């Protein structure tokens, strides 16, 4: 997934005024001339933060030279929220390259229409969906499969700790953003909940996809038209699947409720999804659904993910936690061998930070998404990551392309609207209950000047919107100065 227009790398970067010649920004007029403006622009934000008891850190670096142009508390490591994904993306590209893909293989023995010993084995593809498994099921049917005597899932490429570090801080959160990770995962390790009202007085129709993975207890009633809908479908783990405790009512004539919830133990979920796909394809499935490995060495089928370069916008543009945590483990498995662990992935990220000279005192990487309270990065560290992301051979195009474009797409679609036509801001957002972060690039006309920046505002609970406004105002002033000094139009 790239920009909405599905632009090529060349046309996207041209639209942003980015040439990345030789992997570096070309220098324009003396970048140190920006220092007084940055200092002045930061004053209202720092005064606001001090006035409300918050902590603001900021750093601005010239991409061409690495020179520091200004900042405040730039070396103080704080919780970076989802700006952690900037480190994850850089580490992935550094080790694997943008062309890397992740495979999911199907093993088994097919004879006279009977497929025995069917095993799914994956390398940590975060993008595998039920639709992909439907294609797999159709291919097996075309090859003559009519019966399957059980489905096993081989999760051995990852370790058995499927709850990422820090996620245990909110164990009762069932929203899909807190999904666990696994080497074979389907639909981001979540289930689809569909609640459809019937006639008043009748039970509503409640279904879960994939079918069979969620047991139900209780029911949801259909209430009279015009009455408010109050529905509960509380989930709880039950062995390798889930149980939903249903209650409440949905009003007759209202639109069906449709949403996703995370699973608790994801390891056998793909077996249920594949069973449903096979049944739909006309292949009967009997026997056990569970964990297992195959003695076969040659797969019957092999599904290949999109390239890493195409997957990374889920981190930069859409801030997907599941992708970040899964890819961090997949990286560890690819570099060190199975089983991949979150700790090994975090060690690779820390090693990359040290290698590029970006690790300030207090730097800590524990997970890949920045969710909850686990990581510590300084604004200077993040700004140096961005400089390296632009300049390091093998990162450049793919690293820049994964970021949200101010006023255009991703998590920045509703911000920097005045700069959208110029595509002057490329950045990664970050938000937690107590933190607002923003790190990225300000691009001048024709890429004659490019500035990397990073902000982390901490202690801003209840003031998230105000923190964003102050941060955006500084970025807009820097962008305005770059474009005012340029001779070309957007």
C-alpha positions as a printed Julia matrix, in Angstrom:
490×3 Matrix{Float64}:
   0.0     0.0    0.0
   1.57    3.31  -1.07
   0.08    6.68  -1.79
  -3.63    6.73  -2.75
  -2.68    7.45  -6.36
  -0.41    4.39  -6.33
   2.41    6.59  -7.58
   5.7     5.06  -8.63
   8.73    5.88  -6.5
  10.01    8.29  -9.16
   6.71   10.16  -9.58
   6.02   10.25  -5.84
   9.42   11.71  -5.04
   9.16   14.16  -7.91
   5.83   15.29  -6.48
   7.52   15.87  -3.14
  10.46   17.67  -4.71
  12.77   14.85  -3.62
  15.57   13.64  -5.82
  17.61   11.64  -3.28
  20.58   11.95  -5.62
  23.22    9.61  -4.3
  21.01    8.99  -1.28
  21.65   12.52   0.07
  19.87   15.83   0.08
  21.6    18.51  -1.97
  22.46   21.56   0.05
  20.99   24.94  -0.72
  21.73   28.25   0.96
  23.44   27.97   4.35
  21.08   25.86   6.5
  22.36   27.47   9.72
  20.39   30.54   8.71
  17.33   28.59   9.84
  18.57   28.36  13.43
  17.25   31.75  14.63
  13.86   31.1   13.04
  13.59   27.65  14.64
  14.5    29.1   18.03
  11.84   31.77  17.65
   9.24   29.29  16.38
   9.8    26.99  19.37
   9.23   29.68  21.99
   5.38   29.6   22.04
   5.39   25.8   22.22
   7.93   25.63  25.04
   6.11   28.36  26.97
   2.81   26.51  26.6
   4.37   23.23  27.77
   5.91   24.88  30.81
   2.64   26.57  31.64
   0.64   23.34  31.73
   3.34   21.24  33.42
   4.17   19.23  30.3
   7.58   18.3   28.88
   8.47   19.23  25.31
  11.46   17.91  23.44
  12.37   18.91  19.89
  15.26   18.59  17.47
  15.9    19.91  13.94
  18.75   18.58  11.78
  19.93   19.54   8.31
  19.66   16.35   6.26
  22.54   17.22   3.92
  25.12   17.77   6.65
  23.6    16.32   9.83
  24.13   19.69  11.53
  21.81   20.51  14.4
  19.74   23.58  13.59
  17.87   23.95  16.87
  15.8    22.26  19.5
  14.88   21.99  23.14
  15.63   19.09  25.51
  16.72   17.32  22.33
  18.72   14.62  24.1
  16.13   13.69  26.73
  14.74   10.21  26.11
  10.96    9.96  26.51
   8.21    7.55  25.5
   8.11    8.07  21.7
   4.68    6.46  21.2
   4.3     5.32  17.57
   7.39    7.24  16.49
   9.11    4.01  17.56
   7.93    2.66  14.19
  10.51    4.93  12.51
  13.23    2.85  14.15
  11.48   -0.41  13.29
  11.14    0.57   9.62
  14.76    1.65   9.35
  16.04   -1.54  10.99
  13.93   -3.69   8.68
  15.14   -1.98   5.53
  18.74   -1.98   6.73
  18.78   -5.75   7.24
  16.28   -7.05   4.69
  15.95   -4.46   1.93
  12.76   -3.25   0.32
  12.4    -6.23  -2.02
  12.18   -8.79   0.8
   8.97  -10.84   1.02
   7.46  -13.23   3.57
   6.1   -16.63   2.65
   3.34  -18.92   3.87
   3.59  -22.52   2.72
   1.05  -25.36   2.56
   2.41  -28.87   3.09
   0.64  -32.22   2.81
   0.16  -35.39   0.78
  -2.51  -35.37  -1.91
  -3.63  -38.75  -3.24
  -6.9   -39.74  -4.95
  -8.62  -36.55  -3.84
  -7.62  -36.96  -0.18
  -5.26  -34.41   1.35
  -3.64  -35.7    4.52
  -1.18  -34.02   6.86
  -2.13  -30.5    5.78
   0.14  -28.0    7.54
   0.31  -24.21   7.23
   3.77  -22.77   7.94
   4.57  -19.08   7.86
   7.5   -16.67   8.05
   5.66  -13.8    9.73
   3.62  -12.25   6.93
   1.49   -9.59   8.67
  -0.69   -9.09   5.59
  -2.16  -12.6    5.17
  -5.97  -12.46   4.96
  -8.96  -14.75   4.73
  -9.14  -13.78   1.06
  -5.61  -15.12   0.56
  -6.63  -18.39   2.18
  -9.66  -18.53  -0.1
  -7.27  -18.39  -3.06
  -5.21  -21.15  -1.45
  -8.31  -23.29  -0.93
  -9.36  -22.77  -4.54
  -5.92  -23.81  -5.76
  -6.05  -26.99  -3.68
  -9.47  -27.78  -5.12
  -8.16  -27.25  -8.64
  -5.36  -29.69  -7.91
  -7.95  -32.34  -7.06
  -8.39  -32.08  -3.31
 -11.86  -33.22  -2.21
 -11.26  -34.23   1.41
  -8.91  -32.94   4.09
  -8.33  -34.94   7.26
  -7.41  -32.11   9.62
  -5.42  -28.89   9.54
  -2.31  -28.09  11.57
  -0.56  -24.75  11.93
   3.22  -24.6   12.28
   4.08  -21.51  14.31
   7.68  -22.53  15.0
   9.29  -19.63  13.1
   8.3   -17.45  16.12
   8.62  -18.29  19.79
   5.53  -19.07  21.88
   5.3   -15.6   23.46
   2.64  -14.12  21.23
   1.79  -11.07  23.38
   4.34   -8.35  22.46
   6.28   -6.58  25.23
   4.22   -3.9   26.93
   0.9    -5.22  25.68
   0.34   -6.92  29.03
  -0.22   -3.44  30.49
  -3.82   -3.51  29.19
  -4.88   -7.17  29.32
  -8.58   -6.36  29.2
  -8.34   -4.33  25.97
  -9.99   -6.38  23.2
  -9.72   -3.81  20.42
  -7.89   -5.04  17.33
  -5.01   -2.58  17.81
  -3.78   -4.78  20.7
  -3.73   -8.04  18.71
  -1.08  -10.67  19.53
   1.4   -11.82  16.89
   2.26  -15.18  15.35
   4.33  -16.58  12.49
   1.14  -17.61  10.69
  -1.48  -14.93  11.24
  -4.71  -14.15   9.41
  -6.66  -10.87   9.31
  -4.24   -9.29  11.78
  -5.17  -11.96  14.36
  -8.65  -10.56  14.82
 -12.19  -11.85  14.43
 -15.02  -10.07  12.65
 -18.15   -9.52  14.75
 -21.46   -9.03  12.92
 -24.68   -8.26  14.82
 -27.82   -7.97  12.67
 -31.23   -6.95  14.08
 -34.26   -9.08  13.24
 -37.89   -8.29  14.13
 -38.57   -6.71  17.49
 -38.71   -9.36  20.2
 -36.58  -11.85  18.27
 -32.92  -12.62  18.96
 -30.52  -10.69  16.77
 -28.3   -12.7   14.46
 -24.76  -12.72  15.86
 -21.97  -14.24  13.79
 -18.2   -14.35  14.06
 -15.67  -14.89  11.31
 -13.93  -17.24  10.99
 -16.84  -19.51  11.83
 -16.29  -21.85  14.76
 -13.51  -19.93  16.49
 -15.84  -18.12  18.9
 -18.34  -19.88  21.17
 -21.32  -17.82  22.29
 -23.06  -17.58  25.65
 -26.32  -15.61  25.95
 -27.97  -13.59  23.2
 -28.58  -10.12  21.84
 -32.25   -9.18  21.58
 -33.89   -7.13  18.85
 -35.62   -4.15  20.42
 -38.37   -1.85  19.1
 -37.63    0.64  16.37
 -36.32    3.95  17.63
 -35.01    2.56  20.89
 -31.29    3.01  21.59
 -29.07    0.01  20.92
 -26.99   -1.22  23.83
 -25.06   -4.35  22.93
 -22.42   -6.29  24.79
 -20.31   -9.05  23.27
 -17.57   -9.46  25.83
 -14.8   -11.82  24.75
 -12.68  -14.11  26.89
 -10.08  -16.71  26.11
 -11.14  -20.35  26.27
  -8.27  -22.67  25.43
  -7.13  -22.07  21.86
 -10.31  -20.17  20.91
 -12.72  -17.57  22.33
 -16.06  -17.36  24.09
 -18.35  -14.35  23.66
 -20.74  -13.42  26.47
 -23.65  -11.76  24.67
 -26.22   -9.36  26.05
 -28.19   -6.22  25.43
 -30.37   -5.26  22.49
 -30.15   -3.74  19.02
 -33.07   -1.78  17.61
 -35.11   -3.19  14.75
 -34.36   -1.49  11.44
 -30.91   -0.26  12.38
 -27.83   -1.07  10.34
 -25.89   -4.18  11.32
 -23.02   -3.66  13.73
 -19.72   -4.75  12.18
 -16.37   -4.48  13.93
 -13.18   -6.38  14.7
 -11.83   -7.63  18.01
  -8.47   -9.18  18.79
  -8.08  -12.83  19.63
  -6.41  -14.08  22.8
  -4.38  -17.05  21.55
  -3.82  -16.63  17.78
  -1.98  -19.84  17.03
  -4.84  -21.99  15.7
  -6.93  -19.15  14.21
  -5.54  -19.71  10.66
  -6.75  -23.34  10.75
 -10.33  -22.19  11.3
 -10.04  -19.64   8.51
  -8.6   -22.2    6.1
 -11.27  -24.76   7.02
 -13.98  -22.24   6.15
 -12.24  -21.41   2.87
 -11.91  -25.07   1.93
 -15.56  -25.77   2.74
 -16.61  -22.84   0.57
 -14.43  -24.25  -2.22
 -16.23  -27.59  -2.02
 -13.56  -29.45  -0.07
 -14.78  -31.32   3.01
 -12.72  -31.03   6.19
 -12.74  -33.52   9.03
 -10.4   -34.2   11.91
  -8.5   -31.97  14.28
  -7.62  -28.29  13.98
  -4.51  -27.57  15.98
  -0.76  -27.04  16.07
   1.7   -29.3   14.3
   4.59  -29.64  11.88
   5.08  -31.46   8.62
   7.68  -34.01   7.63
   7.28  -32.88   4.01
  10.06  -30.68   2.64
   8.43  -29.54  -0.59
   5.29  -27.4   -0.21
   2.15  -28.05  -2.21
   1.54  -24.31  -2.46
   3.46  -21.18  -1.5
   1.94  -17.74  -0.91
   4.31  -14.8   -1.15
   3.54  -11.45   0.51
   3.97   -8.09  -1.12
   7.48   -6.64  -0.79
   8.63   -5.08   2.45
   8.62   -1.69   0.7
   4.9    -2.16   0.0
   4.16   -3.34   3.54
   5.94   -0.53   5.37
   3.32    2.19   4.69
   1.16    0.27   7.15
   3.72    1.41   9.73
   4.47    4.93   8.54
   1.19    6.05   7.02
  -1.33    3.99   9.01
   0.59    3.29  12.23
  -0.47   -0.36  12.39
   0.77   -1.94  15.63
   0.23   -5.52  14.48
   2.39   -5.03  11.39
   5.17   -3.44  13.44
   5.31   -6.16  16.08
   5.02   -9.02  13.59
   7.72   -7.61  11.31
  10.07   -7.08  14.26
   9.84  -10.78  15.11
  10.08  -11.79  11.45
  13.26   -9.73  11.2
  14.76  -11.57  14.17
  13.92  -14.94  12.59
  15.36  -13.88   9.22
  18.63  -12.63  10.73
  19.22  -15.07  13.59
  17.07  -18.05  12.58
  13.94  -19.47  14.14
  12.42  -18.96  16.54
  12.19  -15.19  16.16
  11.65  -13.25  19.37
  10.65   -9.7   20.17
  13.77   -9.33  22.32
  16.05  -10.34  19.43
  14.27   -7.9   17.12
  14.66   -5.11  19.68
  18.38   -5.91  20.0
  18.76   -5.53  16.24
  17.02   -2.15  16.43
  19.3    -0.99  19.24
  22.37   -2.2   17.34
  21.29   -0.22  14.27
  20.79    2.92  16.39
  24.31    2.57  17.77
  25.73    1.88  14.31
  24.32    5.1   12.88
  25.31    7.13  15.95
  21.73    7.83  16.97
  21.51    6.22  20.42
  21.42    8.93  23.09
  21.72    8.17  26.79
  18.55    6.56  28.07
  17.64    4.99  24.72
  15.56    1.85  25.17
  13.83   -0.3   22.55
  11.53   -3.03  23.84
   8.79   -3.38  21.24
   8.41   -2.37  17.61
   5.15   -0.42  17.65
   5.6     2.09  20.47
   2.35    0.98  22.04
   2.02    1.41  25.81
   4.93    2.43  28.07
   8.02    0.44  27.08
  10.4     2.42  24.83
  12.55    5.51  25.35
  13.92    7.66  22.53
  15.04   11.27  22.41
  14.02   13.73  19.71
  17.69   13.87  18.63
  17.76   10.1   18.26
  14.65   10.18  16.06
  15.97   13.06  13.97
  19.22   11.17  13.41
  17.23    8.11  12.42
  15.46   10.21   9.8
  18.76   11.57   8.46
  20.1     8.04   8.18
  16.83    6.84   6.66
  17.25    9.43   3.92
  20.96    8.96   3.33
  21.69    5.29   3.95
  21.98    3.26   0.73
  19.16    0.77   0.53
  16.76    2.83   2.65
  16.15    6.2    0.92
  13.22    5.77  -1.46
  11.43    3.07   0.55
  11.97    4.81   3.89
  10.65    8.14   2.68
   7.75    6.6    0.74
   6.32    4.86   3.82
   5.68    8.13   5.66
   2.39   10.01   5.74
   2.2    13.12   3.55
   0.87   16.19   5.33
  -2.64   17.08   4.18
  -2.72   14.12   1.77
  -2.87   10.67   3.35
  -2.49    8.39   6.34
  -2.54    9.79   9.85
  -1.62   13.25   8.5
  -4.55   13.55   6.09
  -6.29   16.12   8.29
  -3.12   18.04   9.24
  -0.94   20.51   7.28
  -3.69   21.14   4.75
  -2.06   24.41   3.66
   1.07   22.47   2.65
  -0.69   19.59   0.89
  -0.14   20.88  -2.64
   3.58   21.27  -1.99
   3.84   17.92  -0.18
   6.25   19.73   2.08
   5.79   17.59   5.21
   6.43   13.85   5.41
   6.14   12.48   8.91
   5.14    9.84  11.44
   2.6    10.64  14.12
   2.46    9.23  17.64
  -0.3     9.36  20.23
  -0.79    7.83  23.66
  -2.92    9.01  26.57
  -0.06   11.14  27.89
   2.11   11.64  24.79
   2.03   13.35  21.4
   4.91   12.86  18.99
   5.66   13.91  15.42
   8.87   13.22  13.51
   9.66   13.59   9.83
  10.96   15.84   7.1
  10.23   19.38   5.92
  11.02   19.6    2.2
  11.93   22.84   0.5
  11.27   23.53  -3.21
  13.28   21.38  -5.56
  14.78   19.54  -2.57
  17.45   22.21  -2.22
  16.84   22.1    1.53
  15.52   19.22   3.59
  15.2    19.39   7.36
  14.62   16.4    9.63
  12.67   17.14  12.8
  11.28   15.38  15.85
   8.92   16.41  18.65
   7.89   14.51  21.77
   5.4    16.17  24.11
   4.95   14.26  27.38
   2.6    14.84  30.3
  -0.12   16.16  28.0
  -3.03   14.0   29.13
  -6.23   15.87  28.31
  -4.29   18.34  26.14
  -3.43   16.21  23.11
  -5.09   18.51  20.58
  -3.34   21.59  21.96
   0.02   19.81  21.87
  -0.51   18.91  18.21
  -1.44   22.49  17.35
   1.73   23.87  18.91
   3.91   21.26  17.2
   2.27   21.8   13.82
   2.69   25.56  14.1
   6.46   25.17  14.45
   6.68   22.79  11.48
   4.57   25.14   9.37
   6.85   28.09  10.16
   9.92   26.08   9.11
   8.21   24.99   5.92
   7.19   28.56   5.2
  10.78   29.74   5.62
  12.1    27.04   3.28
   9.61   27.9    0.58
   9.95   31.65   0.99
  13.68   31.34   0.33
  13.16   29.17  -2.75
  12.83   30.47  -6.27
  10.45   27.79  -7.54
   6.73   27.48  -7.08
   4.99   24.34  -5.7
